[in-house]
Amino acid sequence: MAEPTSTLRKLFHPRDAAWLLLIAALAIASPMRSDAELELLGALALFQIAEPRLGFFQSLGGIKAAILIKLLLCYLLIGVTGGVTSSYYLILMVPVVSAATTLSALGTLIVSLAACASYLSFLLFLDWNTYLIPPDQMRELLLRLLMFGLLALLTHQLASATRAQAREHIRTAGQLAEANRNLREAEAAVRRSERLAALGQLTAGLAHELRNPLGTMRASADVLLKNIGPEQTVARELAGYIAAEVERTNSLITRFLDFAKPLELRPSPEDVGEVIDRAIQRAERAVPPPQVTIYRNYSPDLRPIPLDAELMERVFHNLITNAIQASPASAAVTVKTRPFHGGVEVAVIDRGSGIDPAHRESIFNPFFTTKPEGVGLGLAIVSKIVDAHGGKMAVESEPGQGSVFRVLLPET
């Protein structure tokens, strides 16, 4: 039942019924009720109903055309009902009010003057040889003209106040939406920090417990290698495997400890472009060398900002390395900088396969990875370093279209 009712309201608004009733009441109350009068009243009512439904009349040019049509209909109605003595003289307020609610103050003034001029034009049709306007009637005529201006001014003030209030409501709604978005981001950052703290403590404890037996295993492997003869190739090979895997595991534990320990920033004014250049050089020296081209697009308007150059170089190196790994051979990776809200934005852009939307909320979580040999600490450490600088991370990605990782750093 709700759907037919909604459709009926679109076809026939209660406002339409009000217009029809008021116009019908004018026709009934009129002392003349001529055919021309009734036709013009009907035309005015139909136009008022049709105007909101026609798209042309919603543009500025359409609004001006609608006001002119109303002014013409009202002028003709006054003309067929007695001219300057017509009881319908106030009907000229219809185009005046329309102008006051839709046009500027100048537009409202022009329409008001046009309404006054159209009303005064009926004086031209009088036979001044037989017709004389007494002084009191002249004052009445002047009062009618002044009434047009007064009502136009009041209506325009009310419409302007309403429009200003609407703009203020829209601005407030935008501020509330921005505040809600910032609040959600802050809550997400707090939850991530809590997870990082808990996982960091757990990781630190496990890492310390594992290092002792690993040290024993490595020492044992070294002793075996020294005491096994060259002819025992299988035993030497197995001892070498043990030493290599212990070394790899020890490196992994070092990464765990780096993630777990609190960051000690040593900020100093740094050129962000130079820090990024060092990260790119490290990435280009990798073995095997990357099969992509790295483009730099730095803004010349950036000023040095306080940051820990060593840690931020690690951030940019990690992001650039991820972009290289995500990109097909001969693709391009772009590193772009620009000023952003009193700080600096660094964007690392790749043309790879993109990020699955289901994984986007988890990529900064510790131990989350989609790489077969990944550990899942790279982006977690990146996020931790950026958070310590008071910055933010943002990600834009479409499957099959690549990804954009943005680092937003404050100026102070």
Protein Blocks (a to p, Z undefined) as FASTA:
>chain_A
ZZmmmmmmmmmcfklmmmmmmmmmmmmmpmnlpaklmmmmmmmmmmmmmmmmpmklmpmk
lmmmmmmmmmmmmmmmmmmnopjmpcklmmmmmmmmmmmmmmcfklmmmmmmmmmmmmmm
mmmmpcfklgccdfklmmmmmmmmmmmmmmmmmmmmmmmmmmmmmmmmmmmmmmmmmmmm
mmmmmmmmmmmmmmmmmmmmmmmmmmmmmmmmmmmmmmmmmmmmmmpcfklmmlmmmmmm
mmmmmmmmmmmmmmmmmmmpccddddddddfklmmmmmmmmmmmpccddfbdcdddddfk
bccddddfklmmmmmmmmmmmmmmmpcehiacddddddeehiacdddddfbebjafklmm
mmmpghiafbfkbgolmmmmmmmmmmmnopacdddddehiapcddddddfZZ
